Each structure stands twice: as C-alpha cells, then as structure tokens.
Amino acid sequence: MVKRIGVLTSGGDAPGMNAAIRAVTRVALNSGIEVFGIYDGYKGMVEGYIEPLTKASVGEIVDRGGTILGSARLPEFKDVEVRAKAVTQLKKRGIEAVVVIGGDGSYRGALALTEMGINCIGIPGTIDNDIVCTDFTIGFDTALTTVVEAIDKLRDTSNSHHRCSIVEVMGNRCGDLALWSGIACGAEIVITSDTGFEESEVLERLRDLDLIKKKRHAIVVISEKITDVHQFAKKVSLNTGFSGRATILGHVQRGGAPTPSDRILASRMGEKAVDLLMQGIGGQCISIRENQIVSVPIEEALVMPRTSRKPLQNLFERLV
C-alpha cells in the first residue's frame, strides 16, 4: 500500500479547495498514510517547496476560501525535462502518489506524471464548471452564490434609475455561471458562447422590453470574452430607452467562504481520491454524476464532448 502521498492545488483558485485539502489529508492520515503539501502547484513540485501536513495543519480551513497551498501556473511543465525534476523531488521525499486539485490543465500534468510512475488523481477545482466529466466542480456553487447576490443588488438600483445592467461573469468558454445565475436572478437576457451574440438582436429585445413591455429595468448576464461590455453599455444607452451600465464582477467571484454544498462535495471527492491511491490506482479524475462520486480516466475526461445546455437554455427562455 502507498505510504506517502502529496497534495497540490493548481490553476485558478476556487472556494472549497481547502476543504478538499483537509479531506485528503485527514482521510490519508487516518489510514496510516503520510501526507505532504506541495506549495504553489507544479512550480513548487519542481522547486521542492514541499512540507509534511498534519491534522492540525489542516484544522479550521474547511470554511476558508482560496487555497492554503497556494497556486501558480507553470507552462513549462509540459516539457519532460521539467517533469523529471518534479519526479526527482517527489522520490527524494518518498512520495509515491499525488492528488491534484484544479482544472483540465492540471489534469494534463497529473496524467503525464502518472505515465512517469507517480500515480496521480485529479479533483475538479474550478468556479467555471467547465470539466466535462463531472456534473459540478468544486467552487461553482460558491461562485454562483456570489454572482446571484451581486445581481440581486444591481437589480434594486437598476429599477430605481430605468437602467439596463450588463453583468459580465467568468466562465472560461463555459456559460454555466451566466446561465444558472440568469435563471436564479430572473435576468431578461443571458449571453454565452452557446447562445452566440448578435448585437442588433439584443438591442431590439431591449427596445421591446422598454417600449412594449414597459419594463423599468433589465438585467443582461454575459459570459466573459464575448464582447466589450462597457462599449456595449454605451450602445444600449444610445439605441434603447434604458441607461446602459456595465459591471464586470471579476475575481470577486473566486473569493469568499465556500458554501456548504462545496464543502461537502470537496470532502467526498477528497475521500474518493485517497481510496483510489490506496488501491494503487492513478490516472483518474474524480467526478460527481447523479449525486454519486465516481472516477473517470483522465484520458477520457480530456476528450469528452461537452454536454448540451439546451434544456437549461430552454427553461430560461420559457421563464422570460
């Protein structure tokens, strides 16, 4: 049985990562396995920034946002020579396997390490919910809650000033934050990479809301990287009866204490990751499907087609 494992967080931070670190550490320690925290992701692995973790060192972190292990991007990790340095650092400490908490880029590193003899298990930690093989990623529920709270407040002021609030949310080419928050907040329009963006059509819909439906305000939720929301807000002011105002929620969506749902999801996934490593299994990523915690080969997860969001999009359209 494996005797020493490492745990790291990589890519963008997400609320609930600390709960996953805690779960991995305590489940492993209670199973007689030593745990080492690898700081600053793969960069720390290469540089040897690795320290033992105890039950006490992961105490009182389940409710904290961010990641106590830190995170850093290391594009050079794709080079086999760089990974070889990481493997040397791990073997020097007797670390036989690693739990990697992060997104699909982190998974690629985990797969490459597994192929080099270090069993790795991936846990999906990202607010974007853009890991195809799992229904939900750690951090999505918390980010969604943050977005909903912000839009609810914007609606109050929009209603007072006959405004259209254009709210840009994160997503990294995945429109789940926009679509889910649009439904939860009763937004008038949601724009994602799935819906596409036809500026003239959106302006026409806003004119209809103002002139025909006599709406005092409108909320437009849009995923990042689709258009310049500040420029679009100016066009709303010029071409509709609404006063356009753009709000980019930005990195505030990454912060805050994780919701109970994210804490529990992270804990369940952390437990599953340790159980797999104890069986000598690597190259897998943890997923939740129909509320069941399962594992999927990373190779399959990286090439899975994205599931259709059409049912939720249809629901949104029927609610408008």
N, C-alpha and C positions, 0 to 999 in steps of 0.2 A: 504493500500500500504506500501511496505517496506520503512523504514525511514533512516536506516543506513546500509551501506554495507562496506565490506573490500575488498582489492585487494592485491594479493601477486604474486611473481614470484618464481618458484621452479625448481629444477634440473639445468641442464646446461643453461647458459645464451645464448641468441640469439638476434641478431640485430633486432630491431622492437619491443622488449618488452616494451621499454619506450613509444613508440607511442601507444601501447595498454593501458598502464597505464594512459596515458594522455587522451585517448578516454573514458575509463571507468570513470575516474574522472570528466571530463567536461560534458559528457552526463548526468551523475547522478546528478551533482550539478545543471545543467540547468533544471533538472526535479524535483528539490526540495529534493533531497536525499543527506544526508551527507556521505562523503567517508573517510575511514581510510586506510592508508597504513600499511601493515603488513610486517615488515622488516625481511630479511633472511628466507623467506619461512615458512614452517610449524614449524621450530625451533623457529622463532620469535613469531609465534602464541602461542606456548606453553609457552614461557617465557614472553609474554606480551609486546614484542617490537612493539608497535602499536601506530601510531600517526595520527592525522587528516591531510587530504590533502585538499589543496585549488587550485583554478585555477592558482594562482601564483606559487605554489609549483611544478606544472607540466608544467610550462611555459618553453619554449626553450629546451625541451628534445626530441621533435619528431625526431630530426636528430642525436641523440646520441646513440651510441652502448651500449651494456651491459644493466644493469637494475639499476635504482636509488634506488630500494627497496632491492637490494642485493638478494643473493640466497644461500641456504645451504641445504644439504641433511640430512634427519632425518629418518633413517630406523625404529627407534622405534615408529614412528607414526602409524605403523600398529597395535600397541597394543592399545586396547580400553581404558586402564587407561591413556595413554598418550594423546589420543584424547580427553578424558574427561577434562583434564587440559586445552586443547586448547578451548574447548567449554565454559568452565568457564571464560576464559579470554575474549572471544568474548561477552558473555552475560553481563559481568561486565561493558562493554562499550556500551551495547545496539546494538551491531552489529548483524543483523538478517540474513545476507547472505554474500557470499564471491565469488569473481571472482578469479579463479586460472589460472595463465598463466604458462604453462610448458608442459611436455611430458606425456607419458602414466602412469608413476609412480605417477606424480602429480594428474592425473585423478583419480587414485585409492583412494588417500586421499580425494579428493573432493567428490567422491561417498560415502565414509564412513561417512564424515561429514554430507552430505545430509540425510543419514539414521539416524543420531543422531539429526536431527531437524534444521540444519543450511543449508539452500538452497545454493548450490554451482553450478557455471557454469565454465566449463573448456574452455580455449582458447589455441590452439596448438602453443606453442612457442618452437621451436627446429630447429636447422640447418639441422638435418638429414632427414627431410621429412618422418619420419617413423610412423606417425599417420595415420592409415589405412583409417579412415572415412573421411578424407579431401584430396582434390587434392594437396593442398600446405599448409605447415606450415609457421608460421612467422619466418623469419630468413634464410629460404632455399635460396631464391633468392639472398640475400646479400652474403651468403657463397659461392654460385655458382659463383657469380661475382668475388669474391676474388680468388677462385681456378683457374678460367679461366685466370685472369690477371697473376697469378704466372706461369701457364703452358705456356702461350704465351711467357713469358720472358725466361723460361727454353728452349723452342724450339730454340730461337735465339742462345744461347750458345751451345746447342747440335749440331746444324747444323754446327757450326764452328769447332767442335772437333770430328766429327764422333762418337757421343755418343748415347747411349740409356738412356734416363732419366726415371727412375721408380719413379712415384709420388704417395705417399700414401695420401689418403684423408679420412676424417672422414665419419661416416655413421651409426655406432652402429647397424650393421647387415642389414642395408638398403643400397643398392647400388646406390641410386639416384644421389648423388653428383658425384660419379665416372662416371656413365653412361651419365648424362647430360653434365658434363664437357668434357668427351671424345668426344661427338658429337660436342660440341661447339668449341673445340680446334683442331679437326681433328686428334685425337690420333690414333695410329696404333693398339693398343690393350687396351681393358678395362677388368678388372678382378673384379668380385663381387661375393657375395655368391650365386647369381643366375647363373652365368656362370660356377662357380667352378674353381679350379686352378690345372691344370695338368702341372707341371713344364717343363717336357720334350716337351710337345706340344708348350708351349710358346717359349722355346728356339729354337725349329725348325722353328717357324714362324719368329723369329728374324733373323735366319740364311738365310731364304728365302728373307727377306727384304734386307739384306745386299748383298748376293751373286747374286741373280737373279734379284731383282727389283732395285738393285744399289742405295738404299736409303742412304743418307748421315747421317741420324739421325732417331731415333724412340722415340716415347713417349708411355709409358705404364702407364695407370692410374689404381690404385688398391685400393680397399676399405681396411680400417684398419682391423686388427685382422685376416687376411687371411694368411700372411706369414711374415717372417723377410725380409724386403725389402733390407736391407744392405747386408745380405748374398746372396739374390737372385741377386743383382747387381754384386757381385763378380763372380757368376756363368755365368752371361751374358758376362762378360769380358773374362772368360776362355773358353766359349763354342761358342761364336759368334765373328764376326768381329767388333762388337761395343764395345766401352768402357762403361761399365755399371756404372751409378751414381744414387744413391737413394736420394730422397728428401721427408722428412716427413713434410707436411705442418703444422700439429699440430694445436695448439689453435689459431694461426693467423686466422684460418677460422671462429672463433667465433666473432672476433672483427670488428671494423670499423663502419662507419655511415651506417645505413640501406638504401637500395635502395628505390627509390620512390614506387616501387611495394610493398615492405614490409611495408612501412609506411601506404600506403592506405589500404592494407589487414588488418593490425593491427587495424586501425581506424574503419573499417567496422565491424570487429569481436568484438571490444570493445563495439560498439554501440549495437549490437545484444545481447551481454551478459547482458547489463543493461536492455534492453527491456524485456528480459525473466524474470529477477528478479523482475521487476516492476509488472509482471503478476503473481507473486508468484510461478514461475516455477524453480525447481532445478534439479540436477542430469543429466544435459545435457552438451554436449560439442559443441562448435561452429565449423562449417566446411565450406569450400568453395567447391562447386560442380558445374561445368559448369558455373563458374563465379557468382553463386548465393550463398548468405550467408544463411546457414540453420543450424538447430540444430539436434543433434542425441543423444539419451540416452547413457550415459556413459557406462552402462552395455553392450549395443550392440556394442559400439565402441571398447571396450576392447577385444571382441571375434571375430570381423570381420576378415575374411580371407584377406590376403594381395593380392591386385590386381596384375595381371601379368604385368611384364615389358617387355614381349616378343616383342610387337610392336616396342618399342624404341630400344631394342637389335637388332631386325632385321634391323631397319633403320641404326644403327651403322655399322652392317656387310655389308650392301649394299653400304655404303659410303667409306669403307676402300679401 
